[in-house]
Amino acid sequence: MNLLDLDHLLRYWNATQWAANVLMLMHLLGAMILGLILGYERAYHGRAAGMRTYALVCMASCATIILVGYPDQWFGGHVAGGSVPQFTDPTRVIQGVLTGIGFLCAGVIMREGMNISGLTTAASLWAASAIGIVLGMGFYFAAISLTLLCASLMMWGAKLENQLPSHPAISVMLRGDAGRRFTQEELAAFTNGLGFRFAPGSLSIEKHGEREEWRFVCTAKRNYKGQTLCRFTGHIHELPGVAEYRVTHARN
């Protein structure tokens, strides 16, 4: 068989093929819109993965899974004169898609000291992939609902966390003046007076010449909302002999 034969090539453009392609296009457009909606929250907050990334992930996942639904239309409905596969296992495709997206998600997770960032972005990228899969399988209402639920959680979840009782943790680095020697009891009493609990298991001590550097984590006794860091740093000057300090959120 001549693969460039006109009759053979026209198999790719018959009415059935057109119907399948138009339906796939509608799915892809829907996946793009849902991905853009989900990615807008990340773009609004200046994250590296924005609307385009989410739309691409959602569309690619949708395209991969919807392809499995039309085995009779593969290769123009004809495989080099042979038979077309009549059965495919979509669960294997889903597994491959989610595994591949997992590698992409791992790339946006960053760690700096005690602070781990990018977890929400990674989880939402994985959710964008799931939205594309659900849409590609034909569950339109479920895909739209999942998009709205994920977007709502990403936009208002942090505000809800701030309103609920919690004990946020902060990471503290203190570098003393030359010859200054801190003690664990001194730092524990100081943090306790500010409304924080000293975590002895997080303590590490380094010496740079004549200076000591202490690193530790302490948890707030209650949720101070946006004042957690300011509450601590505003009183560090009361601790004598501190030459340098660094205080960050200890998210993990």
TIMARPA-422886 format. One record per residue (C-alpha): residue number from 1; chain; x, y, z. Coordinates in Angstrom, 2 decimals, padded with zeros to 5 digits. Each point is the difference from the previous one (the first is absolute). Example, Ala and Ser with C-alpha at 12.3 -4.5 7.8 and 13.67 -1.06 7.14 Angstrom:
<nodes>
+-----+-------+---------+---------+---------+
:  nr : kette :    east :   north :      up :
+-----+-------+---------+---------+---------+
:   1 :     A :  012.30 : -004.50 :  007.80 :
:   2 :     A :  001.37 :  003.44 : -000.66 :
+-----+-------+---------+---------+---------+
</nodes>
This chain:
<nodes>
+-----+-------+---------+---------+---------+
:  nr : kette :    east :   north :      up :
+-----+-------+---------+---------+---------+
:   1 :     A :  000.00 :  000.00 :  000.00 :
:   2 :     A :  001.21 :  003.46 : -000.91 :
:   3 :     A : -000.29 :  002.04 :  003.20 :
:   4 :     A : -000.05 :  003.21 : -002.06 :
:   5 :     A : -002.95 : -001.20 : -002.06 :
:   6 :     A : -002.75 :  002.66 : -000.11 :
:   7 :     A : -002.73 : -002.42 :  001.10 :
:   8 :     A :  002.13 : -001.07 :  002.94 :
:   9 :     A :  000.74 :  003.58 :  001.05 :
:  10 :     A : -003.66 :  001.00 : -000.24 :
:  11 :     A : -000.78 : -002.48 :  002.75 :
:  12 :     A :  001.40 :  002.63 :  002.39 :
:  13 :     A : -002.56 :  002.56 : -001.18 :
:  14 :     A : -003.25 : -001.91 : -000.26 :
:  15 :     A : -003.12 :  001.05 :  001.91 :
:  16 :     A :  000.61 : -002.36 :  002.92 :
:  17 :     A :  003.54 :  001.26 :  000.44 :
:  18 :     A : -001.17 :  003.59 : -000.12 :
:  19 :     A : -002.66 : -000.66 :  002.66 :
:  20 :     A :  002.57 : -001.60 :  002.31 :
:  21 :     A :  002.48 :  002.84 : -000.53 :
:  22 :     A : -002.60 :  002.69 :  000.65 :
:  23 :     A : -001.08 : -001.73 :  003.20 :
:  24 :     A :  003.64 : -000.25 :  001.11 :
:  25 :     A :  000.48 :  003.70 : -000.78 :
:  26 :     A : -002.98 :  000.88 :  002.18 :
:  27 :     A :  001.48 : -002.03 :  002.83 :
:  28 :     A :  003.37 :  001.71 : -000.41 :
:  29 :     A : -001.56 :  003.45 : -000.01 :
:  30 :     A : -001.89 : -000.88 :  003.17 :
:  31 :     A :  003.19 : -001.32 :  001.60 :
:  32 :     A :  001.84 :  003.19 : -000.96 :
:  33 :     A : -002.69 :  002.19 :  001.59 :
:  34 :     A : -000.06 : -002.05 :  003.20 :
:  35 :     A :  003.80 :  000.04 :  000.16 :
:  36 :     A :  000.06 :  003.78 : -000.46 :
:  37 :     A : -002.53 :  000.44 :  002.81 :
:  38 :     A :  002.05 : -002.15 :  002.34 :
:  39 :     A :  003.30 :  001.62 : -000.98 :
:  40 :     A : -001.24 :  003.56 :  000.43 :
:  41 :     A :  000.29 : -000.22 :  003.78 :
:  42 :     A :  003.65 : -001.02 : -000.25 :
:  43 :     A :  000.73 :  002.72 : -002.56 :
:  44 :     A : -001.79 :  002.59 :  002.15 :
:  45 :     A :  002.32 : -000.81 :  002.91 :
:  46 :     A :  003.12 :  000.12 : -002.18 :
:  47 :     A :  000.82 : -003.70 : -000.01 :
:  48 :     A :  002.30 : -001.47 : -002.64 :
:  49 :     A : -002.68 : -002.36 : -001.31 :
:  50 :     A : -002.73 :  002.25 : -001.38 :
:  51 :     A : -003.01 : -000.20 : -002.29 :
:  52 :     A :  001.88 : -001.36 : -003.02 :
:  53 :     A :  001.60 : -002.82 :  001.98 :
:  54 :     A : -003.31 : -001.13 :  001.47 :
:  55 :     A : -001.79 :  000.23 : -003.33 :
:  56 :     A :  002.71 : -002.05 : -001.71 :
:  57 :     A : -000.04 : -002.69 :  002.70 :
:  58 :     A : -003.78 : -000.22 : -000.07 :
:  59 :     A : -000.20 : -000.13 : -003.80 :
:  60 :     A :  002.80 : -002.54 : -000.35 :
:  61 :     A : -001.62 : -002.29 :  002.56 :
:  62 :     A : -003.36 :  000.36 : -001.70 :
:  63 :     A :  001.47 : -000.67 : -003.44 :
:  64 :     A :  001.79 : -003.11 :  001.19 :
:  65 :     A : -003.03 : -001.54 :  001.66 :
:  66 :     A : -002.60 :  000.92 : -002.64 :
:  67 :     A :  002.17 : -001.64 : -002.64 :
:  68 :     A : -000.62 : -003.33 :  001.69 :
:  69 :     A : -003.74 :  000.42 : -000.51 :
:  70 :     A :  000.21 : -000.16 : -003.80 :
:  71 :     A :  002.05 : -003.07 : -000.94 :
:  72 :     A : -002.15 : -000.57 : -003.09 :
:  73 :     A :  001.16 :  003.34 : -001.38 :
:  74 :     A :  003.70 : -000.50 :  000.56 :
:  75 :     A :  002.17 :  000.45 : -003.11 :
:  76 :     A : -003.00 :  001.01 : -002.06 :
:  77 :     A : -001.93 : -003.06 :  001.11 :
:  78 :     A :  002.48 : -002.25 : -001.77 :
:  79 :     A :  003.43 : -001.26 :  001.05 :
:  80 :     A :  001.98 : -000.68 : -003.19 :
:  81 :     A : -002.70 : -002.30 : -001.28 :
:  82 :     A : -000.22 : -001.90 :  003.27 :
:  83 :     A : -002.51 :  000.03 :  002.82 :
:  84 :     A : -000.53 :  002.81 :  002.48 :
:  85 :     A :  000.41 : -000.79 :  003.73 :
:  86 :     A : -003.43 : -000.64 :  001.46 :
:  87 :     A :  000.96 :  000.22 :  003.68 :
:  88 :     A :  002.18 :  002.32 :  001.99 :
:  89 :     A :  000.45 :  000.35 :  003.73 :
:  90 :     A : -000.48 :  003.67 :  000.96 :
:  91 :     A :  001.15 : -000.63 :  003.56 :
:  92 :     A :  003.54 : -000.65 : -001.24 :
:  93 :     A : -000.06 :  003.30 : -001.88 :
:  94 :     A : -001.27 :  001.82 :  003.10 :
:  95 :     A :  002.76 : -001.55 :  002.06 :
:  96 :     A :  002.63 :  001.12 : -002.51 :
:  97 :     A : -001.36 :  003.56 : -000.18 :
:  98 :     A : -000.14 :  000.47 :  003.77 :
:  99 :     A :  003.48 : -001.48 :  000.42 :
: 100 :     A :  001.44 :  002.32 : -002.64 :
: 101 :     A : -001.66 :  003.06 :  001.51 :
: 102 :     A :  001.45 : -001.05 :  003.35 :
: 103 :     A :  003.51 :  000.68 : -001.34 :
: 104 :     A : -001.09 :  003.47 : -001.10 :
: 105 :     A : -001.51 :  000.66 :  003.42 :
: 106 :     A :  003.21 : -001.03 :  001.75 :
: 107 :     A :  001.87 :  002.68 : -001.93 :
: 108 :     A : -002.00 :  002.85 :  001.56 :
: 109 :     A :  000.62 : -001.05 :  003.61 :
: 110 :     A :  002.84 :  001.97 :  001.53 :
: 111 :     A :  001.65 : -000.22 :  003.40 :
: 112 :     A :  001.90 :  002.77 :  001.69 :
: 113 :     A :  001.05 : -000.80 :  003.55 :
: 114 :     A : -003.11 : -000.93 :  001.99 :
: 115 :     A : -002.31 :  001.54 : -002.60 :
: 116 :     A : -001.48 : -002.17 : -002.73 :
: 117 :     A : -001.86 :  001.80 : -002.77 :
: 118 :     A : -001.81 : -001.08 : -003.12 :
: 119 :     A : -002.08 : -002.77 :  001.54 :
: 120 :     A : -003.30 :  001.71 : -000.80 :
: 121 :     A :  001.11 :  000.69 : -003.57 :
: 122 :     A :  001.09 : -003.62 : -000.42 :
: 123 :     A : -003.27 : -001.34 :  001.39 :
: 124 :     A : -002.06 :  002.33 : -002.18 :
: 125 :     A :  001.96 : -001.02 : -003.12 :
: 126 :     A : -000.80 : -003.60 :  000.81 :
: 127 :     A : -003.64 :  001.02 :  000.45 :
: 128 :     A :  000.08 :  001.72 : -003.42 :
: 129 :     A :  001.12 : -003.29 : -001.50 :
: 130 :     A : -002.86 : -001.80 :  001.76 :
: 131 :     A : -002.46 :  002.59 : -001.35 :
: 132 :     A :  001.22 : -000.68 : -003.53 :
: 133 :     A : -000.38 : -003.74 :  000.51 :
: 134 :     A : -003.52 :  000.32 :  001.45 :
: 135 :     A : -001.03 :  002.28 : -002.85 :
: 136 :     A :  001.52 : -002.31 : -002.59 :
: 137 :     A : -001.98 : -002.91 :  001.44 :
: 138 :     A : -003.18 :  001.98 : -000.59 :
: 139 :     A : -000.89 :  001.04 :  003.54 :
: 140 :     A : -000.55 :  003.66 : -000.83 :
: 141 :     A : -001.88 :  001.05 :  003.12 :
: 142 :     A :  002.52 : -001.77 :  002.22 :
: 143 :     A :  002.91 :  001.73 : -001.80 :
: 144 :     A : -001.60 :  003.44 :  000.37 :
: 145 :     A : -000.82 : -000.69 :  003.64 :
: 146 :     A :  003.56 : -001.17 :  000.72 :
: 147 :     A :  001.39 :  003.15 : -001.62 :
: 148 :     A : -002.21 :  002.28 :  002.08 :
: 149 :     A :  000.74 : -001.91 :  003.19 :
: 150 :     A :  003.76 :  000.12 : -000.59 :
: 151 :     A : -000.05 :  003.69 : -000.94 :
: 152 :     A : -002.12 :  000.87 :  003.04 :
: 153 :     A :  002.31 : -001.93 :  002.30 :
: 154 :     A :  003.08 :  001.68 : -001.43 :
: 155 :     A : -001.52 :  003.49 :  000.27 :
: 156 :     A : -001.65 : -000.21 :  003.39 :
: 157 :     A :  001.65 : -002.96 :  001.71 :
: 158 :     A :  002.81 :  002.13 :  001.45 :
: 159 :     A : -002.52 :  002.48 :  001.40 :
: 160 :     A : -001.90 : -002.84 :  001.63 :
: 161 :     A :  003.23 : -001.34 :  001.53 :
: 162 :     A :  000.73 :  003.39 :  001.52 :
: 163 :     A : -003.40 :  000.07 :  001.67 :
: 164 :     A :  000.27 : -003.46 :  001.55 :
: 165 :     A :  001.96 : -000.76 :  003.19 :
: 166 :     A :  003.54 : -001.02 : -000.86 :
: 167 :     A :  003.59 :  000.09 :  001.20 :
: 168 :     A :  002.12 :  001.36 : -002.88 :
: 169 :     A :  003.71 : -000.74 :  000.18 :
: 170 :     A :  002.88 :  002.36 : -000.70 :
: 171 :     A :  003.67 : -000.67 : -000.68 :
: 172 :     A :  002.48 :  002.20 :  001.89 :
: 173 :     A :  003.68 :  000.64 : -000.61 :
: 174 :     A :  001.90 :  002.02 :  002.60 :
: 175 :     A :  003.65 :  001.00 : -000.38 :
: 176 :     A :  001.57 :  001.48 :  003.11 :
: 177 :     A :  002.67 :  002.59 :  000.53 :
: 178 :     A :  003.60 : -001.18 :  000.36 :
: 179 :     A :  000.28 : -001.93 :  003.23 :
: 180 :     A : -003.79 : -000.11 :  000.59 :
: 181 :     A : -001.14 : -003.40 :  001.25 :
: 182 :     A : -003.70 : -000.82 : -000.20 :
: 183 :     A : -001.60 : -002.74 :  002.08 :
: 184 :     A : -002.98 : -002.18 : -000.81 :
: 185 :     A : -001.74 :  000.99 :  003.23 :
: 186 :     A :  000.46 :  003.69 : -000.82 :
: 187 :     A : -001.48 : -000.33 : -003.49 :
: 188 :     A : -002.84 : -002.21 :  001.20 :
: 189 :     A : -000.95 :  002.58 :  002.64 :
: 190 :     A :  000.25 :  002.83 : -002.54 :
: 191 :     A : -002.23 : -001.72 : -002.58 :
: 192 :     A : -002.47 : -001.05 :  002.70 :
: 193 :     A : -000.35 :  003.62 :  001.10 :
: 194 :     A : -000.95 :  000.97 : -003.55 :
: 195 :     A : -002.69 : -002.67 : -000.23 :
: 196 :     A :  002.02 : -002.71 : -001.78 :
: 197 :     A :  001.07 : -003.50 :  000.94 :
: 198 :     A :  003.67 : -000.86 : -000.50 :
: 199 :     A :  000.55 : -003.31 : -001.85 :
: 200 :     A :  003.19 : -001.57 :  001.43 :
: 201 :     A :  000.11 : -002.70 : -002.65 :
: 202 :     A :  000.48 :  002.60 : -002.74 :
: 203 :     A :  003.04 :  001.64 :  001.60 :
: 204 :     A :  003.31 :  000.22 : -001.86 :
: 205 :     A :  003.06 :  002.00 :  001.07 :
: 206 :     A :  002.93 :  001.13 : -002.12 :
: 207 :     A :  003.05 :  002.06 :  000.83 :
: 208 :     A :  001.54 :  002.48 : -002.42 :
: 209 :     A :  003.22 :  001.29 :  001.50 :
: 210 :     A : -000.99 :  001.63 :  003.28 :
: 211 :     A : -003.68 :  000.10 : -000.87 :
: 212 :     A : -002.67 : -002.60 :  000.67 :
: 213 :     A : -002.90 : -000.59 : -002.35 :
: 214 :     A : -003.13 : -001.63 :  001.41 :
: 215 :     A : -002.80 : -001.35 : -002.18 :
: 216 :     A : -003.27 : -001.32 :  001.39 :
: 217 :     A : -003.73 : -000.22 : -000.61 :
: 218 :     A : -002.69 :  001.24 :  002.31 :
: 219 :     A : -003.78 : -000.24 : -000.27 :
: 220 :     A : -002.47 :  002.71 :  000.90 :
: 221 :     A : -002.26 : -000.73 :  002.95 :
: 222 :     A : -002.89 :  001.35 : -002.06 :
: 223 :     A : -000.65 :  001.35 : -003.47 :
: 224 :     A :  001.34 :  003.56 : -000.18 :
: 225 :     A : -001.11 :  000.17 : -003.67 :
: 226 :     A :  002.17 :  002.45 : -001.97 :
: 227 :     A :  001.95 :  001.08 :  003.09 :
: 228 :     A :  001.82 : -003.27 :  000.69 :
: 229 :     A :  003.40 :  001.14 : -001.29 :
: 230 :     A : -000.37 :  003.62 :  001.08 :
: 231 :     A : -000.91 : -001.07 :  003.51 :
: 232 :     A :  003.32 : -001.85 :  000.28 :
: 233 :     A :  002.32 :  002.38 : -001.85 :
: 234 :     A : -001.42 :  003.02 :  001.80 :
: 235 :     A :  001.50 : -001.24 :  003.27 :
: 236 :     A :  003.32 : -001.49 : -001.11 :
: 237 :     A :  001.75 :  003.22 :  001.04 :
: 238 :     A : -000.95 : -000.90 :  003.58 :
: 239 :     A :  002.31 : -003.01 : -000.21 :
: 240 :     A :  003.51 :  001.30 :  000.69 :
: 241 :     A :  002.96 : -000.82 : -002.20 :
: 242 :     A : -001.86 : -000.73 : -003.27 :
: 243 :     A :  002.03 :  001.25 : -002.96 :
: 244 :     A : -002.09 : -001.51 : -002.82 :
: 245 :     A : -003.25 : -001.89 : -000.27 :
: 246 :     A : -002.32 : -001.57 : -002.53 :
: 247 :     A : -003.59 : -001.07 :  000.62 :
: 248 :     A : -002.14 : -001.80 : -002.61 :
: 249 :     A : -003.09 : -002.16 : -000.08 :
: 250 :     A :  000.81 : -003.67 :  000.49 :
: 251 :     A : -002.43 : -001.57 : -002.45 :
: 252 :     A :  000.45 : -003.69 : -000.72 :
+-----+-------+---------+---------+---------+
</nodes>
